[in-house]
């Protein structure tokens, strides 16, 4: 498997990267994990979007899903599609409110929202805690994690290798369960463990660098890749925190980065 970073800036695009979005290559299968602000443009540098096998979403905050509207325009209005998008719909695996959420983001007015239905070019499938789905050559397992909205860690398995993406989460057993024994954990680290604003990170929202390392150690992963660092924090500081808690390889991903799993 291969992980390609389409964007990794936390909570929104930063000066050096779009928001969260990743392309996973698993054998002959291509799937995206999230499509935040600016990631659809980045996707086109790596893959013809018509070749995408599925789009999977950890949750429905804008910095993880807002470019779905651009994907919709592409599939509806491309002047020379290689196939009929209404006959060969793209599978979208996401939290259960995704059809309404994406339609609302796509529509420009209340009147249009009342009639918006994106099922002409997409086939929506709701995720669940402990669920499993097949996307071509890959298996994706889903585990609920701790965030203010319905959110899942995504475990992608192919050819005896495993990549786990944390989504957005506070500290929780679900992330350890999802990441158990994974070759690579792509894990959010959104803030330092201590700072002027607090002595302990708020619970139920995000992970600190230290907490990301602690979860990687508890799950026994092979490698930790940090992501989702907001532009106002220094990623190097969060790497130092993670390395203090996890003795395996630790790196912070970057826009356009390619990582073998």
SEVEXFI-764988 format. One record per residue: x, y, z of N, C-alpha, C in turn; residue in three letters. Coordinates in steps of 0.2 Angstrom, whole numbers, padded with zeros to 4 digits, always signed. Atoms other than C-alpha are relative to their C-alpha. Layout:
N
XYZXYZXYZALA ...
REM end
This chain:
261
+0004-0006+0000+0000+0000+0000+0004+0006+0000UNK -0004-0006+0000+0005+0018-0002-0005+0005+0002UNK +0004-0006-0002-0002+0034+0006+0003+0006-0003UNK -0002-0006+0003-0001+0050-0003-0004+0006+0003UNK +0003-0005-0004-0005+0066+0007-0002+0006-0005UNK +0003-0006+0004-0017+0078-0002+0000+0006+0004UNK +0000-0006-0005-0017+0090+0013+0000-0003+0007UNK -0001+0002-0007-0013+0089+0031-0001+0005+0005UNK +0000-0006-0005-0016+0106+0039-0006-0001+0004UNK +0006+0001-0004-0027+0105+0054-0005+0005+0001UNK +0006-0005-0001-0044+0114+0056-0001+0004-0006UNK +0001-0004+0006-0042+0122+0039+0006+0000-0004UNK -0006+0000+0004-0030+0125+0025+0005+0005+0003UNK -0006-0005-0002-0013+0133+0030+0004+0003-0006UNK -0004-0003+0006+0000+0143+0020+0004-0005-0004UNK -0004+0005+0004+0009+0127+0015-0004-0007-0002UNK +0003+0006+0002-0005+0114+0013-0008+0001+0000UNK +0008+0000-0001-0024+0111+0010-0001-0004+0007UNK +0002+0003-0006-0034+0104+0024+0001-0008-0001UNK -0001+0007+0000-0036+0085+0028-0002-0004-0006UNK +0002+0004+0005-0036+0073+0014+0005-0005-0003UNK -0005+0005+0001-0027+0057+0009-0002-0005-0006UNK +0001+0005+0005-0026+0045-0006+0004-0006+0001UNK -0003+0006-0002-0023+0027-0003+0000-0004-0006UNK -0001+0005+0005-0016+0015-0016+0001-0007+0003UNK +0000+0007-0003-0020-0003-0012+0000-0005-0006UNK +0000+0004+0006-0015-0015-0026-0002+0005-0006UNK +0003-0004+0006-0026-0009-0041-0005+0005+0002UNK +0006-0004-0003-0038+0000-0029+0003+0007+0002UNK -0002-0007-0002-0038+0019-0026-0006+0003+0004UNK +0005-0003-0004-0048+0027-0012+0003+0006+0004UNK -0002-0006-0004-0048+0044-0003-0003-0001+0007UNK +0002-0001-0007-0049+0046+0016+0000+0007+0001UNK +0001-0007-0001-0057+0063+0018+0002+0004-0006UNK -0002-0005+0005-0057+0078+0006-0002+0007+0003UNK +0001-0007-0002-0055+0094+0015+0002+0005-0005UNK -0001-0005+0005-0053+0111+0008+0007+0000-0004UNK -0006+0000+0005-0041+0111-0007+0002-0006-0002UNK -0003+0006+0002-0038+0093-0008-0002-0003-0007UNK +0002+0002+0007-0048+0090-0024+0005+0002-0005UNK -0005-0002+0004-0036+0100-0033+0007-0004+0000UNK -0006+0004-0001-0021+0091-0026-0001-0008-0002UNK +0002+0007+0003-0030+0074-0030+0002-0001-0007UNK -0001+0001+0007-0029+0078-0048+0007+0000-0003UNK -0007+0000+0002-0010+0080-0048+0002-0007+0001UNK -0003+0007-0001-0009+0061-0043-0005-0005-0003UNK +0005+0005+0002-0025+0053-0050-0005+0003-0004UNK +0006-0002+0003-0038+0056-0063-0006-0002+0004UNK +0005+0002-0005-0053+0057-0052-0005-0005-0003UNK +0004+0005+0003-0063+0046-0064+0003-0007+0002UNK -0003+0006-0002-0051+0032-0058-0001-0002+0007UNK +0001+0001-0007-0056+0033-0040-0005-0005+0001UNK +0004+0005-0001-0064+0018-0033-0005+0001+0006UNK +0004-0002-0006-0072+0025-0017+0003+0006+0003UNK -0002-0005-0004-0072+0040-0006-0003-0002+0007UNK +0002+0002-0007-0072+0037+0013+0001+0006+0004UNK +0000-0006-0004-0075+0050+0026+0000-0002+0008UNK +0000+0002-0007-0070+0049+0044-0005+0004+0004UNK +0005-0004-0003-0082+0063+0049-0002+0006-0004UNK +0003-0005+0005-0091+0078+0042+0001+0007+0002UNK -0002-0007-0001-0082+0093+0049+0003+0003-0007UNK -0002-0003+0007-0078+0105+0034+0007-0001-0002UNK -0007+0001+0002-0060+0103+0035+0002-0007-0002UNK -0001+0007+0002-0062+0085+0031-0004-0002-0006UNK +0005+0002+0005-0076+0085+0018-0002+0005-0005UNK +0003-0005+0004-0079+0102+0010+0002-0001-0007UNK -0001+0001+0008-0071+0097-0007-0004-0005-0003UNK +0005+0005+0003-0085+0084-0009-0004+0004-0005UNK +0004-0004+0005-0094+0098-0018+0003+0001-0007UNK -0004+0000+0007-0080+0100-0031+0000-0007-0003UNK +0000+0007+0003-0080+0081-0034-0007-0001-0003UNK +0007+0000+0003-0099+0083-0037+0000+0003-0006UNK +0000-0004+0006-0097+0096-0050+0004-0004-0005UNK -0004+0004+0005-0083+0086-0058-0004-0006-0003UNK +0004+0006+0002-0094+0070-0059-0006+0002-0004UNK +0007-0001+0004-0110+0079-0065+0001+0004-0006UNK +0000-0005+0005-0103+0092-0077+0006-0001-0005UNK -0005+0000+0005-0087+0086-0085-0002-0001-0007UNK +0003+0000+0006-0089+0088-0103+0002-0007-0004UNK -0002+0006+0004-0080+0072-0109+0001-0006+0005UNK -0001+0006-0005-0082+0058-0095+0001-0006-0004UNK -0001+0007+0003-0075+0041-0099-0005-0005+0001UNK +0006+0004-0001-0091+0033-0093-0006+0004+0003UNK +0006-0003-0002-0109+0037-0088+0000+0000+0008UNK -0001+0000-0007-0107+0043-0070-0007-0002+0004UNK +0007+0002-0003-0126+0040-0067-0001-0007+0000UNK +0001+0007+0000-0124+0022-0072+0006-0003+0004UNK -0006+0003-0004-0107+0019-0063+0001+0005+0006UNK +0000-0005-0005-0110+0029-0047+0006-0002+0005UNK -0006+0001-0004-0095+0032-0035-0003-0002+0007UNK +0002+0002-0007-0097+0023-0018+0003+0005+0005UNK -0002-0004-0005-0096+0035-0004-0002-0003+0007UNK +0001+0003-0007-0094+0028+0014+0002+0005+0005UNK +0000-0006-0004-0097+0041+0027-0005-0001+0006UNK +0005+0000-0005-0106+0045+0043-0007+0001-0003UNK +0007+0001+0003-0125+0043+0041-0003+0006-0002UNK +0003-0006+0002-0129+0061+0039+0003+0003-0007UNK -0003-0003+0006-0118+0063+0024-0004+0002-0006UNK +0004-0002+0006-0131+0063+0010-0003+0007+0001UNK +0002-0006-0001-0139+0078+0018+0005+0006+0001UNK -0006-0004-0001-0123+0086+0024+0003+0003-0007UNK -0004-0002+0007-0115+0086+0006-0005+0003-0004UNK +0004-0003+0004-0131+0091-0002-0001+0007+0002UNK +0000-0006-0002-0132+0106+0009+0006+0004-0002UNK -0006-0004+0002-0114+0111+0006+0000+0001-0008UNK +0000-0001+0007-0117+0109-0013-0005+0005-0002UNK +0006-0004+0002-0134+0119-0014+0002+0007+0002UNK -0001-0007+0000-0133+0138-0016-0005+0004+0004UNK +0006-0003-0003-0150+0142-0008-0004-0005+0003UNK +0004+0004-0003-0163+0136+0003-0005-0004-0005UNK +0004+0003+0005-0174+0132-0012+0004-0006-0003UNK -0004+0005+0003-0160+0122-0020+0001-0006+0005UNK -0001+0005-0005-0157+0113-0004-0006-0005+0001UNK +0006+0004-0001-0175+0107-0003+0000-0005-0005UNK +0000+0005+0006-0172+0098-0020+0006-0004-0001UNK -0006+0003+0002-0154+0093-0019+0000-0007+0002UNK +0000+0007-0001-0151+0075-0021+0006-0002-0004UNK -0006+0002+0003-0133+0069-0025+0000-0007-0002UNK +0000+0007+0002-0138+0051-0028+0000-0002-0007UNK +0000+0001+0007-0138+0053-0046+0007-0002-0002UNK -0006+0002+0001-0119+0051-0046+0004-0003+0005UNK -0003+0003-0006-0115+0044-0029-0004-0005+0003UNK +0004+0006-0004-0120+0028-0019+0003+0001+0007UNK -0002-0002-0007-0120+0033-0001-0001-0007+0004UNK +0000+0005-0005-0116+0020+0013+0002+0002+0006UNK -0001-0002-0007-0117+0023+0031+0005-0004+0004UNK -0005+0003-0004-0102+0019+0042-0003-0002+0007UNK +0002+0002-0007-0104+0010+0059+0006-0002+0004UNK -0005+0002-0004-0094+0006+0074+0001-0007+0000UNK -0001+0007+0001-0086-0011+0072-0001-0002-0007UNK +0002+0002+0007-0091-0011+0053+0006-0002-0004UNK -0005+0002+0004-0081-0018+0039-0003+0001-0007UNK +0002-0001+0007-0082-0014+0020+0006-0002-0005UNK -0005+0002+0005-0073-0020+0004+0000+0006-0005UNK -0001-0005+0005-0066-0007-0008+0005-0003-0005UNK -0004+0004+0005-0059-0017-0023+0005-0005+0004UNK -0005+0005-0003-0043-0025-0016+0001+0002+0007UNK -0001-0003-0007-0044-0016+0001-0006-0002+0004UNK +0005+0001-0005-0054-0020+0017+0001+0006+0004UNK +0000-0005-0004-0058-0005+0027-0005-0001+0007UNK +0003+0001-0007-0063-0007+0046-0001+0006+0003UNK +0002-0007-0004-0072+0007+0056-0001-0001+0007UNK +0001+0000-0007-0071+0011+0074-0002+0007+0002UNK +0002-0007-0003-0080+0025+0083+0006+0003+0005UNK -0005-0004-0004-0068+0038+0091-0004+0006+0003UNK +0003-0006-0005-0071+0053+0103+0001+0007-0003UNK +0000-0007+0004-0075+0069+0093-0007+0003+0001UNK +0007-0003-0001-0090+0081+0095-0005-0002-0005UNK +0005+0003+0004-0098+0073+0080+0001-0007-0002UNK -0001+0007+0002-0100+0055+0073+0007+0000-0004UNK -0007+0001+0003-0082+0050+0069+0003-0007+0001UNK -0002+0006+0001-0073+0035+0064+0008+0000-0001UNK -0006+0001+0002-0055+0029+0064-0001-0005-0005UNK +0001+0004+0006-0052+0020+0048+0006-0005-0001UNK -0006+0005+0001-0041+0004+0046-0001-0003-0007UNK +0000+0002+0007-0036+0000+0028+0005-0006+0000UNK -0005+0006+0001-0029-0018+0025+0000-0002-0007UNK -0001+0003+0006-0022-0025+0010+0007-0003-0001UNK -0006+0004+0002-0009-0038+0005+0004-0001+0007UNK -0004+0001-0007-0004-0041+0024+0002+0006+0003UNK -0002-0006-0003-0001-0023+0027-0006+0004+0003UNK +0005-0004-0003-0011-0011+0038+0001+0007+0001UNK +0000-0007-0002-0014+0008+0038-0006+0002+0004UNK +0005-0003-0004-0024+0016+0051+0000+0007+0000UNK +0000-0007+0000-0030+0034+0050-0005+0001+0006UNK +0003-0001-0006-0036+0041+0067-0007+0004-0001UNK +0005-0005+0000-0048+0054+0060+0001+0005+0005UNK -0001-0004-0006-0051+0067+0073-0002-0003+0006UNK +0003+0003-0007-0052+0061+0091+0004+0003+0006UNK -0003+0000-0007-0048+0064+0109+0003-0007+0002UNK -0002+0006-0003-0040+0051+0119-0006-0005+0001UNK +0005+0004-0001-0050+0035+0118+0002-0007-0001UNK -0002+0007+0002-0049+0016+0118-0002-0002-0007UNK +0002+0002+0007-0057+0015+0101+0006+0001-0005UNK -0006-0001+0004-0041+0022+0093+0005-0005+0001UNK -0005+0006-0002-0030+0009+0102-0003-0006-0004UNK +0003+0006+0003-0042-0005+0096+0001+0000-0008UNK -0001-0001+0007-0042+0002+0078+0007-0001-0002UNK -0006+0000+0002-0024+0003+0077+0005-0006+0002UNK -0003+0006-0003-0019-0013+0086+0005-0003-0005UNK -0005+0004+0004-0003-0020+0077+0000+0003-0007UNK +0000-0003+0007-0005-0008+0062+0008+0001-0002UNK -0007-0001+0003+0011-0006+0051+0001+0008+0001UNK +0000-0007+0000+0007+0013+0050-0006+0003+0003UNK +0006-0003-0003-0004+0024+0061+0001+0008-0002UNK +0000-0007+0002-0008+0041+0053-0004+0003+0005UNK +0004-0002-0006-0013+0050+0068+0000+0008+0001UNK +0000-0007-0002-0019+0068+0072+0004+0002+0006UNK -0003-0003-0006-0009+0079+0084-0001+0007-0001UNK +0003-0006+0001-0018+0095+0085+0003+0006+0004UNK -0002-0005-0004-0010+0104+0099+0005-0003+0005UNK -0005+0003-0005+0004+0103+0112-0004-0002+0007UNK +0003+0003-0006+0001+0094+0128-0001+0005+0006UNK +0001-0005-0005+0003+0109+0139+0002+0007-0004UNK -0002-0007+0003+0003+0128+0134-0003+0005+0005UNK +0003-0006-0005-0003+0145+0141-0007-0001+0001UNK +0007+0000-0001-0021+0141+0138-0003-0006+0005UNK +0003+0005-0004-0022+0125+0148+0006-0004+0003UNK -0005+0004-0003-0012+0113+0159-0001-0007-0002UNK +0001+0007+0003-0020+0097+0151-0005+0002-0006UNK +0004-0001+0006-0028+0096+0134-0007-0001+0001UNK +0007+0002-0001-0047+0097+0133-0001-0007-0002UNK +0002+0007+0002-0055+0080+0132-0005+0000-0006UNK +0006+0002+0005-0066+0073+0118+0001+0004-0006UNK +0000-0004+0006-0059+0084+0104+0006-0002-0005UNK -0006+0002+0004-0041+0081+0098+0005-0003+0005UNK -0006+0003-0004-0024+0073+0103+0005+0005+0000UNK -0007-0003-0001-0008+0081+0109+0005-0004-0004UNK -0005+0004+0002+0008+0076+0102+0002-0006+0004UNK -0001+0005-0005+0011+0066+0118-0005-0005+0000UNK +0005+0005+0000-0006+0058+0117+0000-0005-0006UNK -0001+0004+0006-0003+0052+0099+0005-0005+0001UNK -0005+0005-0002+0013+0044+0105-0002-0005+0004UNK +0003+0005-0005+0004+0036+0119-0004-0005-0003UNK +0004+0005+0004-0009+0028+0108+0003-0004-0005UNK -0004+0004+0004+0004+0022+0096+0003-0005+0004UNK -0003+0005-0005+0013+0014+0110-0005-0006+0002UNK +0004+0005-0002-0002+0006+0117-0003-0005-0005UNK +0003+0004+0006-0008-0001+0100+0006-0004-0003UNK -0006+0004+0003+0010-0008+0096+0001+0001-0007UNK -0001-0002+0007+0011+0001+0079+0007+0000-0002UNK -0007+0000+0002+0026+0000+0068+0003+0007-0001UNK -0002-0007+0002+0027+0018+0063-0006+0005+0001UNK +0005-0005-0001+0018+0034+0068+0001+0006-0004UNK +0000-0006+0004+0014+0048+0056-0004+0005+0003UNK +0004-0005-0002+0008+0064+0063-0003+0004-0005UNK +0004-0005+0005-0005+0075+0054-0005+0004+0004UNK +0005-0004-0002-0018+0088+0056+0003+0005+0005UNK -0003-0006-0004-0006+0101+0064-0003+0006-0002UNK +0002-0007+0003-0014+0118+0063+0006+0005-0001UNK -0006-0004+0002-0004+0132+0055+0003+0004+0006UNK -0003-0004-0005-0002+0141+0072+0004-0004+0005UNK -0005+0004-0004+0008+0127+0080+0006-0003-0004UNK -0006+0003+0003+0025+0120+0077+0000-0007+0000UNK +0001+0008+0000+0024+0102+0071+0006-0003+0003UNK -0006+0003-0003+0042+0099+0077-0001-0001+0007UNK +0001+0001-0007+0037+0102+0095-0005-0006+0001UNK +0004+0006-0001+0023+0089+0093+0003-0007-0001UNK -0004+0005+0001+0035+0077+0086+0004-0002+0006UNK -0004+0001-0006+0046+0079+0101-0004-0003+0005UNK +0005+0003-0005+0031+0075+0112-0001-0007-0001UNK +0002+0006+0002+0026+0060+0102+0006-0005+0001UNK -0006+0004+0000+0044+0053+0102+0002-0002+0008UNK -0001+0001-0007+0045+0054+0121-0005-0005+0003UNK +0005+0005-0002+0030+0042+0122+0000-0006-0004UNK +0000+0005+0004+0033+0031+0108+0007-0001-0003UNK -0007+0002+0002+0050+0022+0104+0001-0002-0007UNK -0001+0002+0007+0046+0018+0086+0001+0006-0005UNK -0001-0006+0005+0049+0029+0070-0006+0005+0001UNK +0005-0005+0000+0039+0046+0071+0002+0005-0005UNK -0001-0005+0005+0037+0058+0057-0006+0004+0000UNK +0006-0004+0001+0026+0073+0053-0001+0000-0008UNK +0001+0000+0007+0018+0071+0036+0000+0007-0003UNK +0000-0006+0003+0019+0085+0023-0004+0000-0006UNK +0004+0000+0006+0008+0091+0008+0004-0003-0006UNK -0003+0003+0006+0012+0080-0007+0004-0006+0002UNK -0004+0006-0002+0021+0067+0004-0003-0007-0002UNK +0002+0007+0002+0021+0049-0002+0004-0005+0005UNK -0002+0004-0005+0023+0035+0011-0002-0007-0001UNK +0001+0007+0001+0025+0016+0008-0003-0003+0007UNK +0002+0003-0006+0015+0006+0021+0003-0007+0000UNK 
REM end
